């Protein structure tokens, strides 16, 4: 529960700002990429579900991820750029090819529709105690912020959850060079705070992204292990 998160005692008196990740930190994870992909392939008759382990799928994802990363860099996209439908279709095409499904445009389009349908019905749930914990921190006069790797603005989500008003700054991007583990988003939040990064803590749930970004920014990293 978020209300149990404590700032390390040694630095407690110096910390005036706390910045949070979103998925897996304030919100429960929504999608199981491996599970959804595995079930889809089984449903369309591409192998059996046990043939596509999490490790196998995660290794395959590296290829479309590298393609999309290179695309964003080569096209020098804006910090808040987000992929269009055709970009996701190409992403899917590369992923499915890496999984052994080649020259099946019908499967590619069906896979993208599978994801479109999922996102239309997906619900986002705050972690237990999250709102109460944020309110407690706000009452203790901490400045609160969001720094999240994502393509879409999280403000509507935060508003729907009734917690947007608790944050003094919200920053997001999923563009390489700006996204975590770069410290860019975290430092940008502290600039809005008008607070030195060394007087802030960053709360996340992934070492390679969140702890590394916080360390690079000179902040106290707080790793959640739900």
N, C-alpha and C positions, 0 to 999 in steps of 0.2 A: 504494500500500500504506500502511496506517495507520502502520506502524512508521517511515515516512519523514516523518511530520508533525512539524514542529519548532515550538516556541514561539519567537516573535521574540526575538532575542538581547537587545535593549534592555530587555525586560520580564521576561526569563527568571527572574531571581532573585526577582521579586515574585510570580510565579504559583504558587499552591498547589492550585488546582482546575481541572479540565478537564471540560467538559460537552459531550455529543454529541447530535446529531440521530440518527435511525435510518435510515429509508429513503433510499437514495442516499448515505449516509454510512458507517454500519457495515454495512448490508445492501445487497445489489444490488437495484435496483428490480424489483418482482415483476410488476406489470401495465403494459401499454401501453393506456391508456384509449382512445386514438384507434384503435389497431389492432384491439382487441377489438370496439369499436363498429362500425367499418367492415366487418369481416368478418361480424359478425352481420347487419347490414343487407343485405349482399350475399347471405348464405345464405338469408334469408327473402324474397328477391326484391324488396327495396326499393332500386331503383337499382343502379348498378354501383360497385364499390369506389373507382374513381378519381374518382367524383363527390363523395366525402366526404373532403376533404383534412384534414390535422391542424388547419390554421388554422380551417377551417369548423366542425369538431367542437368545438374549444376555445372558439370564440366562442359556440357553442350552449350549452356547459356553463355559461356565465356565468348563464343564466336559472335553472336549477334550483339552482345554488349560491347565488344571491341569495335564492331562495325559502327554502331550508333555513336560511340565515343569519338571515333575518328571523323565521322560525318559532322558532328558538332564543332570539332576543332577546325577541320578543313574549311567549313563554311562560316566560321567565326560568328556563331549564332549569339543572339542577345542573351543576357543572363537569365531572363524569364522565358526563353524559348521553350516550346513544348512540341513533341512530335505530332504530326498530322496522321490521318488514317493510313496514308500510303507508306509512311515511315514504319508504322507498326506492322503493316503487312510484310514489308521487306524484312523487318526484324524476325517475324514469325517464319518467313521463308528460310532464312538462314538457320534459325533454331531447329526447325523440323528437318532440314537437310543434315544438320549435325547429328540428329537422332536417327538418321537413316531413311527419312521420308523425303524423297526427291521427285521432282517433276510431277507433283500432285497439287496443282493450283486449287482444286476443289477442297483439298484438306487444309491448305493454307488459309483460305477464306473462311472455312468452317471454324478453324481454330481461333481466328480473330473474332468471329462472331461470338464464339464461346466466351471470350474475355469481355467483349462488349456487354453481353447479357449479364455476366457476373458483376461488372462494375455498376450496372444500372440498378441492381438489386442489393448490392453489398451495404451493410450497415456498419457504422463505426461506433464502437463502445469504449467509453473512458475506463481506464483501469480503476479498480475498486479504491475508493478513498482519494481519488485524484483531485476532484473539485474541492473537497474539504481541505486537502493538503495545500493546494494553491491559495485558497482563501486565507489559511493560517499564515503562509509566508507573506502574503500581501499585507495582512494585518500587522506583521512584524516589520513592515516597511522595506522589504526587499523589492528591488526592481526585478520584474520578471520578463523573460523574452522567449521567443521561439527561433530556432535555427534548424531547418529541416531540409534534407535532400529529397526534393519532390518537384514534379513538373507543374503542379497546379497550386494556386494560392490557397493556403489553408485557412484563411480568415472566415470564409463561409462555414467551414466545418466547425471551427472554434465558436462561432456565433450560434450555430445550431446546438452545440453542446452547452451553451450558457457560460462559457469561460473566456470569451474574447476580451471582455472588459478588464480582465485581470492582468493582461499583458501590456507592457510598455513598448514593445517592439516585436515585430514578426518578420522574419526573413526566410526566404526559400529559394532554391534553385536545384536543378539536377544536371547542370552544365559543367563539364570537366574544367578544372582551373578555378572554379568558384565553389563547387560542392565539396563537402567533407570527403576526405580528411584535410582538405585545405582549411585553414583557419578563417578564411574570408568572411563567411556568414557570421561566425561568432564575434569577430572583431567589429563587423558592421553593426551588430546589435549593441555592442558596448558603446559605439560612437553615438547611437541614438540615446543610450542611457546617459551619455556624458560621464562615463565611468571608465577608469583604467581597467584593461582586461585582467590585470593581476588581482583585482578586487572582485572578480567574478568566478562563479563555478558553472560547469556545464554538465548536465545530467543526460546520459544516454544509455544504450544497451548493447552497443557493438564496439568492441575494442578498436578494430582497424579504422573505423570511421570516427566514432565519438571521442574515445580516449585520446587518440592521436591528434585530432583537431583541437581538443582542449589543451593538450600539452603544447602544441605548436603555438597556440594563442597566448600561452602563459597563464592559463586558468587552472583552477582545481578541477580535475576530472572526477565525476561521480558515476560509477558503473552500476546499473541496475541488473540484477540477476533474478528475474521473476521465476 
